[in-house]
Amino acid sequence: MEKVYDVHVHYTFDIPLKEKIEIFKDEFSQTKTEKFCFLSLPHHASKGGVLFDCCQNVSGLFLKKTFSPNAYAFAGLEHPENHLDSEKVARDFLTQAKTYLSVGFDGIKMLEGYPSLVKNWNLGVDDKVYDEFYSFMEKNGYPVLMHVANPTQNWDLKNASAQAIKDGRVYDSSYPTKSSLINQVFNVLKKFPNLKLTLAHFGFLSDDVEKAESFLSYPNTTFDLTPGGEQLINMGKNWESWLKLWQKYSDRILYGTDFYAFPKDEKWQENFLRRPNFVRQFIETNGEFDYVDGRFRGVFLDANLREKIYRENFVKLLDKPKEISTDYLKKTAEELLTRSNKEKEKDDLNYVLNNL
Ligand SMILES: [Zn+2]
């Protein structure tokens, strides 16, 4: 099996950190994932509002340390309860970014373009509250990996299943439209044209090759291939057009899978292999396969394209991992430990402190 470098790895399952590390080792080895980037997700929107995980950033940096020198980590911005004092929040985002990039994080992950977060915070990714942050990232050539919008069918109320609506995976008019979310990205690029910006899940643009190309017309923009909705299957249906784009911008597409340390239950193998296998079947074969509820045919990319997408572009974007400040990890874990009242968090933080 050919080795791959995965730019899109999460660690949000409720598993003790110590166990998570062992699971990752096993999963990385079985999928031949030799380098990887841990992406922090401190916030996510639920029905009750936005939830916050205070340990995401520190856990990500600790995972990077554990898997050094093959690992990278992107921090997530921690948001306040509200964004009313926008100047203060803008200053805080800038301070956070400066800190993260100086203590060993390699970039910033933004889930901030996720429809339910944009709605809950009433804050687009082009809001001026992010300007100083983007400007800092652009000036220093630090990468931002952003999730914006979602698959187009999530806005299709007519054809959505009752379950999807109930789960909040379908967006009615109380949510921003998909096109408004995509426009926000272009607004950011108009202000910060040299920003190193990666859109996850190919920007959910599999139905709009022209939009994808306008995004890539900026000098430092890239897409990751992380499955979602399903972009690759959609592209496969119009592969002639997409292949041209992939060839023209072959240095701007990154392998990524939404890799997780999955709980080691009877579905473990199936769960962690699903997405890497899908992306690899699509890229490495021309056979027919099933993925979730779709059937697809692989497009077989030659070794030169695979080299770029699987490995070269990752190294080009991330270069050498930034050096980790053990002192920062220690101080942050200690500080969080004094504030935390959840057993699971305390256990993880103690594990970090005992293994620095
Ligand atoms: Zn993700």
Residues whose N, C-alpha, C, O or C-beta is under 5 A from the ligand:
A	BS01	ZN	D258
